[in-house]
Amino acid sequence: MAARPQSKGNPNTYSGRLGTVVRTRREALAISVEAFKDALEALDVTVTDHTVYHWEKGLRPIPLNAVPAIAKVLKLAIRDLLPAK
């Protein structure tokens, strides 16, 4: 059976651009998805690996209440996490 092509999400949507920022920064800090999920859970943001992958691909919007915790884990100011319109 052929592998399904990986969806890259939609870089033309705000969710897609935000997800790209999250993935790029997470990878730059060498944080695995599992470690990222665990760090968010330590900050009372409950997610699954699947949810993180969907955020990063822009397939699911990141809830506003999760943004401060994501910024903290990625060691970014919130304004640096959020892409321009």
C-alpha positions in Angstrom: 0.0 0.0 0.0 1.4 3.4 -0.9 2.0 5.9 1.8 -0.3 8.8 2.0 1.3 12.1 1.1 1.9 14.4 4.1 -0.4 17.4 4.3 1.5 20.6 4.7 -1.6 22.5 5.8 -2.5 25.8 4.3 0.2 28.6 4.6 -2.4 31.0 3.3 -4.5 30.8 6.5 -3.6 32.3 9.9 -3.7 28.9 11.5 -1.3 27.6 8.9 1.2 30.4 9.4 0.9 30.1 13.2 1.4 26.3 13.0 4.5 26.8 10.8 5.9 29.2 13.5 5.3 26.7 16.2 6.8 23.7 14.3 9.8 25.7 13.1 10.6 27.0 16.6 9.9 23.6 18.3 12.3 21.9 15.9 14.9 24.7 16.3 14.9 24.0 20.0 15.1 20.3 19.4 11.9 19.6 21.3 10.1 16.5 20.3 6.3 16.5 19.9 6.0 14.3 22.9 8.2 16.6 25.1 6.2 19.7 23.7 2.9 18.0 24.7 4.2 17.1 28.1 5.5 20.7 28.7 2.1 22.1 27.7 0.4 19.7 30.0 2.6 20.8 32.9 1.2 24.3 32.2 -2.4 23.0 32.3 -2.9 22.8 28.5 -4.1 19.2 27.8 -3.3 18.1 24.2 -2.5 14.9 22.3 0.3 14.3 19.9 -2.3 14.3 17.2 -3.5 17.8 18.2 0.0 19.2 18.1 0.5 17.7 14.6 -2.8 19.3 13.4 -1.8 22.7 14.9 1.5 22.6 13.2 0.0 21.7 9.8 -2.7 24.4 10.2 -5.4 21.8 10.1 -6.8 22.8 13.5 -6.7 26.3 15.0 -4.7 26.8 18.2 -7.1 27.8 21.0 -6.3 31.3 22.3 -6.0 30.0 25.9 -3.1 27.8 24.8 -1.1 30.6 23.2 0.6 31.8 26.4 1.7 28.3 27.4 3.0 27.6 23.8 5.0 30.8 23.9 6.5 29.9 27.2 7.5 26.4 26.1 9.0 27.8 22.9 10.7 30.6 24.9 9.1 33.3 22.8 7.1 36.5 23.7 3.5 36.1 22.6 4.0 38.8 20.0 6.9 36.9 18.5 4.9 33.7 18.3 1.9 35.2 16.5 2.5 35.8 12.8 1.6 39.1 11.2 -1.8 39.1 9.5 
